[in-house]
Amino acid sequence: MEEPAALSALGARYLELLAEVSRTGRHLDRPELESLRSLGERAAEAGHGLPELVVHCLGTGRRAWPSLPGVAGAATVGGLRRTGEALLAAAEAAVAALGEGHERAQRLAVRQEEAARREFIDDLLYGRSDPGALAERAERFGLRLARSHAVAVAVAAEPYDEAHPSARRVERELVGRFGERDVLLATKDGRLVCVAPDSERAVLEAFAALALRPGPGYPAAARVATGRRHSGPGGVVRSYDEALGALDFAQRLDLPAERLRAEELLVLPVLMRDRAALAELVRSVLGPLGGARGGAAPLLATLAAQAEAGYVNAEAARRLGVSVRTLGYRMDRIKALTGYDPSDALHRYTLETAAMGARLLGWPQRQL
């Protein structure tokens, strides 16, 4: 069977160098070592492992040993010993150079693979590629985009990157529990992103739990949001956008929840769809609160606390850190200034909607 070209070139060069060393007894110089590094790199690109290269070179040297000039022509035992020591030193240096070249090729391959993966993730999450081509590329990374997928996104105080210890831990745990199940884990814009098929919702649940509680010594995520399931390559983009939207709303509204689901926050995109109408609602309903002593902010916080506490005065007062009497005074002021009575169901809904709109639009800090 014909010897592979990369191994044949390596064997020929290795014998040439051994012959030179056996004649002169010198060490291999820098250009010679670099030629071996280049051959090791080429062999790695051809698919040969480093052990195979080492075995090939040592086997070639062993078979050629009796015919090497310095060995065959040695006149004394001492001369043979010196030649042997020079050849062994040359073999040691040659194997080290081969390893460096092989490792250089491996690092380059890893960088190229990482670049291809990063480009695929960008195209997948931003929908910038042809759906058919994207689906073909997705199979290389273990995703079948014809299925329905959902996306979960984690954010932390410290941005995530590929070397982030919590990101590595979450990946190890997910792979250890679920193996390769059409799941993609990546970092994007400082966030940790998990894409999983709808049939593997347990993966997303485990992702959220691990990101929020990665274990002692690992930085925890502040929040995890999950988008709804959608089908096709465009479905991943939609789910990702929904998860990002949920995180954005949570930050604006200062929601206490660590885990968010886009389907539970669908009312918020509806409210934001007509910003002009929402701004008019805030101005009309809550504008008079600006005339209260201390401004509108404390009264807005009171409305939010009452809604979150289910209008249980003691609980709302505890959340605000005020007395029940102070809470009652504030509710009376809201009724007097706005004309809306929180004890009336329709009035309460209007106040709560306007208060949520104010927080989404940044009022009263920002003028509407």
Secondary structure, DSSP 4 states (H G I P E B T S, - for coil): -PPPHHHHHHHHHHHHHHHHHHHH-PPP-HHHHHHHHHHHHHHHHTT--HHHHHHHHHHHHHHHGGGSHHHHT--SHHHHHHHHHHHHHHHHHHHHHHHHHHHHHHHHHHHHHHHHHHHHHHHHHHT-S-HHHHHHHHHHTT--TTSEEEEEEEE-SSPP-TT-HHHHHHHHHHHHHH-SSS-EEEEETTEEEEEEEGGGHHHHHHHHHHHH---TTSPPPSEEEEPPPEEHHHHHHHHHHHHHHHHHHHHHHT---SEEEGGGGTHHHHHHHSHHHHHHHHHHHHGGGGGSTT-SHHHHHHHHHHHHTTT-HHHHHHHHTS-HHHHHHHHHHHHHHH---TTSHHHHHHHHHHHHHHHHHTTTTS--
